[in-house]
């Protein structure tokens, strides 16, 4: 198989010269929401679609989902039209706002979505159990969704997006309304999904979350892509270097700096490495949980759901494709793997 054929086979989403013009009642052009954008998303990749409000992110996602028609240009999802029912059965989608039925319990909500994908009762029950553990809401499976906080509703929304074991997961502001623990858990889940070959399209205004999990990004403004590529390459300052030294006496440090000054045009910058606030927060909560042993809010998650991490004996039609291989052990939670 040639390189071009291999790339085509691994391309989960292909967008080519995409344009979307919204028109008024008289069919006159009103807003050009998307203006000639092109990008590809590969299998097992976490792709970030970024931009300020009104930049065209949501319009692009709706076209990829088949909810809107493009004015011109082409979009293929999983090698077919985004309006194909077969394609839709292999997509998991978490919208920016979780539109759930308030009068259903969280258990009834997942059962409802499982029926939409023709999952048999035993498979639905197994996946529901796994998903409740995944999002930390096993204790709330009998509660009405209408009683949930926004953060708990987001957790149920994430669970319904994974009920069909999708090949492509589209997440629009997945951490909106979640506390820092929930945010970390969602980011760990995204990394785990990508490690086992699933593809994630992520849209978020929380740039620190995007930086933690994304392989590639595209930044939109006024409907156009202003920057795109590998996130490490885009953020790396290649004209500067950072040297990390072990703890040492002040006199020794000054001798090293004096030697550096001899060969440098300017003064070297010296500071201490910092943890980010998320790391510090999680350490504090982990210590408190270990000392107290109780937790009044959403429970810690139990890692990736069982059916997402192992091969199932059978997969009914429309349930998201065959099972995937077991997740390799020993991967560090909270660290971005090299893929």
N, C-alpha and C positions, 0 to 999 in steps of 0.2 A: 504494500500500500504506500502510495506516494505521500510526501509531507502535506501537500494540499488536501488530499483525501482524508488523511488522519486529522487535520485541523477541522475539516468540515464535519467529520463524524463526531468530534468532541465539542462542537459549537452548540450550545444549548439555546442561546438567543442571538440572533443576528439582526441588527438594525442598519438599514442602508438608506442614506439621504432622506430621512424621515421628515415630513412636513405635516403640520396640522394647523388649519386656519378655521377659526370659529366665525360664523356669519350671522348677521342679524336677520330679522323677519323677511326682508326683501332680498336675501341672499347676497348682500354686500359684505365684503371682508370686514370683520370687526377686530379680531385679535389673531395674530400669528403666534400661537403658543409654542410651537416647535418649528425650528427653522433649519432644516437640512442637516440633522445630526446622524452620525454613524458610529457604531461600536459593536463589538462582539463580547459575549460572555461564555467562557469555556466551562466544561464539566469540572466540578469540584472547586470552582472559584467562588470567592466572596467578592462581589462587585458592588461598589458604593456609588449611588447616584446622588450628587450633592448640588446645592444651589439655594439661593434665598427664595422666599415666597414669591410665586409668580414666575419662576424661571423655566417652568415646563416639566418638572419632575413628575408630578401626578398625572399630567396628560400622557407622558411617555409610558408610565406604568399601566394606565388604563388601556392604551393601544396594545401593549404587550399582553395584557389579559384578555384582549378581544372585546372590551367594553366600549371602545370607541373605534371608529373608522379613521384611518389616516387619509389626509387630503392627497398626498402623494408619497412616493417612496415605498420601501418594502420592509416588512418585519416577518421573520420566521421564528417560531418557538418550538424546540424539540424537533426541528426539521420540517415543520408543517405550518399551516396557517394558525394564528393565535385564536381564531374563532372555531377551530375544530373541537368537538366535544371530547374526542380522545385525548387531545392535548390538555384540555382543561382538567381532565381526571388525573393528570400527573403533576398538577400545580397545587401548591399550598399558598394561601394568601392571607396575610394579616393586614387589614386596612388601617389607616391612621386612627379612625374611631372604631371601636369594637361595637358593631351593631348586633346585639344579642337580644333574645326574647326574655324580658324581665320576669315573666310568669313561669318560666321553666327553671328547674334546678340545674346546677352545673352538670350533674350526671345526665339529665334529660337532654341538655344542650349537646353534649358530645355524642350521645346515642342518636340524636336527630341527624347530625352531620355524618355519622358513620353509616346510617341508612341511605343517605344521599349517594354514597360511594358503593352501595350494594355489598357492604361487609356483612358476613353472616353473624348471627348473635354471639357465638362463642368468640369469634375474632374481635367483634366490637367490645365485648366485655374485657378481653385481655388488653386491648389497646387503651381502653379508658383507664384501666387500673394503672398501666404504665405511665400514661400522660398525667394523671392526677399526681403521681409521685414525682414526675418530672417537673411540674410547675409548683409543687409544694402546697397543693390544696386537697389532699386526700381527706382531711378532716372536714372539708366544706362541700363535699360532693352532693349532699342532700339539701344544701341551702339554695334559696332562690337567687338567680343571677341579679335580679333587681335590688337585692340587699347588698351587693358587693361594692367596695370602693373601686375607684378607677384602676388602681394598680391590680386588684384581684381580677377585675374584668379583663385587663390586658393579658393576664396569665391564662384565663380560659380561652381568650381569643387566640393565643399562641397554640394552645392545645388543639383547638379545632383546625388550625392551619396545618397540623401534622398528622391528623387522624388517618389520612389516606396514604401515608408514607410517600410523600411527593418526591419527584426527581428535581423539580425546581421550586424553591421556596422564595416568595416575594414578601418582604417585610417592610411596611411603611411606618416609620417611627416606632419600632418594636419596644423600646424602653420608655415610651411616654407614660408617665404616671407611676413608674416603678421606683422603689427605694433603691439605694446603692447596692444592696445585696441582690435584689431582683435583677438589676442591670448587669451585674457581674455574671449571674447565672445564665441570663439570656445570651451574653457574649460567649460564655463557655459552650453553650449549646450550639451556637452558630459555628464555632470552630470545630466542634465534634461532628456536626453534620457535613461540613466541608471535608474533613479528614476521611469520611467514609463515602466520598464521591458525590454527595449532593451539591447542587449549585444554589447559591443564595444571592438574590438581588436585594440590596439594602438601601433604603432611603432614610436619612436621619439628619436633624439639625444639630445633634450632639456630636461634634466633630471628634471628640476624644474617643467615643464609642467606635466611630468609623475607623479611626487610626489603629485601634486595638485589633480589629478583626479583618479588615478588607485587604485583599491582594491588589486590586486595581480600582481606580476611581475615575469618574468623569464629573467635572464641575460645570454646571449649566448657568447661563445668565442670558436673559432675554431670548430664551429658546435656542441658544447656540452653545456648543461645547467650547468652553474657554481653555480648559486644560484637561488632559487625560493621560493615563498610563499607570505604571507600577507605583504604588504609594511610597515605597522606600526610596525609589529613584527620584520621585518628585520632591520629597522632603529633605533628602540628604544634601547638606552643604559641602560640596566637594572641594571648596577652597579653604576649608578650615579643618583642624584636627583636634581631637580630644584625647588626652592621656590620663588614665586613672592610676594613681599611685597608692600603695599600701600605707597604713599609718606609720609615721616616722617622726623623729624629733624635729623641732622647728629649725634648728641649726642645719640639719641635713637637707631639709626642704629648701632653705635659702641658698645653700651651695648649688643645688640642682638648678634653681631659678637663675642664679648668677651665670652658670654655664650656658643656659638657654639664651640669655640676653646677649651673649657675645655673638651669636649667630642669627639673631632675630632683629627685624627692623623695629618692632614695637614691644610693648610690655606684655608678657603672657598673662592670661586670666587665670586666677586660682580661686576655686570654691570647693565646697563639699558636695558630693552626690546627694540627690534628694529622691525620696520615694514620692510618688504622686499621691494626691489626697485619697484616691480610691484605695490604694494599697494600705495606707495608714488606717483608714476607716474600717476596712475588712479585718485588719489585725486586731483593732480595739474590740470589735464585735465578737470575733472568735474567742478572744480572752474572756470577755464577759459571759458568753454562752457557756464556755467551759467551766467557769466558776459558779454560775447560777444554775445551769442545767434546765432552764425553762425558756419558752419562746411563745409570746402572746400573739404574734402576727403570723404571716405566712411562713410555713415551715421551710427548712433548707431542702433543696432538690436532691434527687437521688441519682444524678447523672443522666445519661441519655436513655430514653425509653427502650425497653427490651426489644420490641419489634423493629426499632430503628437501628439496633446494634447487632442483630443476629438474623440469620435466615429463617423464615417461617416455613412450615411444611407445605403450605399451599397458599396461593394468593388469588382470590376471586377476580373476575373481570372488573376493570375499573377501579381497582384498589391501589394503583400506583406502581404496578410493575413487579417483577420478581424481587425476592429478598436479596440483601447485600451481604458481603462477607463481614465477619466479626471485626469490631473495632480493635486495633492493636493495643495491647496493654502497655501501661507505663507512660502514657502521654500526660504531660503536666497541665492541670487545669489552670486557665488564666494566662497561658502563654501561647503566642501565635506560632503554629508549626510552620516549618518550611515545606512548601508544597511545590 
